[in-house]
């Protein structure tokens, strides 16, 4: 049963992936759930970083955008991310 603030999810994995993840969990002395959560967290963080990078690149490629404006916009986004 999930604890407060969590959601349960069933995931189908190839047998070999499951075995590898289980070995990793055992070697780190953590649960398989922890390995899956950490992997998903990493994937989500990388996707968010890529989206930010793409947005900054697009903003920086606009000839009508000043460097000062772009720097301010980047700082604003980074500060809002830290608050979440």
C-alpha positions in Angstrom: 0.0 0.0 0.0 1.4 3.4 -1.0 2.3 5.8 1.8 0.8 9.3 2.1 1.8 11.5 -0.8 2.7 8.6 -3.1 1.0 6.8 -6.0 1.2 3.2 -6.9 2.1 2.2 -10.4 2.5 -1.2 -12.1 5.3 -1.4 -14.7 6.0 -4.2 -17.1 9.7 -4.7 -17.6 11.6 -7.1 -19.8 12.9 -10.0 -17.6 16.5 -9.1 -18.1 16.0 -5.4 -17.2 14.2 -6.5 -14.1 17.0 -8.9 -13.2 19.6 -6.1 -13.7 17.6 -3.6 -11.7 17.2 -6.1 -8.9 21.0 -6.8 -8.9 21.7 -3.1 -8.7 19.2 -2.7 -5.8 20.9 -5.5 -3.9 24.4 -4.2 -4.6 23.3 -0.8 -3.2 21.3 -2.3 -0.4 18.1 -0.4 -1.4 14.7 -1.5 -2.6 13.9 -2.2 -6.3 11.3 0.6 -5.9 14.1 3.0 -4.9 16.1 2.1 -8.0 13.1 2.7 -10.3 12.1 6.0 -8.6 15.7 7.3 -8.8 15.9 6.3 -12.5 12.6 8.0 -13.3 13.6 11.1 -11.3 16.9 11.3 -13.3 15.0 10.9 -16.6 12.5 13.6 -15.7 15.3 16.0 -14.5 17.2 15.5 -17.8 14.1 16.1 -19.9 13.4 19.3 -17.9 17.1 20.5 -18.3 16.9 19.8 -22.0 13.7 21.7 -22.4 15.3 24.7 -20.6 18.4 24.5 -22.7 16.2 24.4 -25.9 14.2 27.4 -24.7 17.4 29.4 -23.8 18.9 28.5 -27.2 15.7 29.7 -29.0 15.6 32.9 -26.9 19.3 33.5 -27.6 18.9 33.0 -31.3 16.3 35.8 -31.6 18.1 38.8 -33.0 15.6 41.1 -31.3 16.4 39.8 -27.8 19.0 41.6 -25.8 21.6 39.8 -23.8 20.4 41.5 -20.6 16.8 40.4 -21.2 17.9 36.8 -21.9 20.0 36.7 -18.8 17.2 38.1 -16.7 14.7 35.5 -18.2 17.1 32.7 -17.4 17.6 33.8 -13.8 13.8 34.1 -13.4 13.3 30.5 -14.6 16.1 29.1 -12.5 14.7 30.8 -9.4 11.2 29.5 -10.1 12.6 26.0 -10.5 14.3 26.2 -7.1 11.0 27.1 -5.4 9.2 24.0 -6.7 
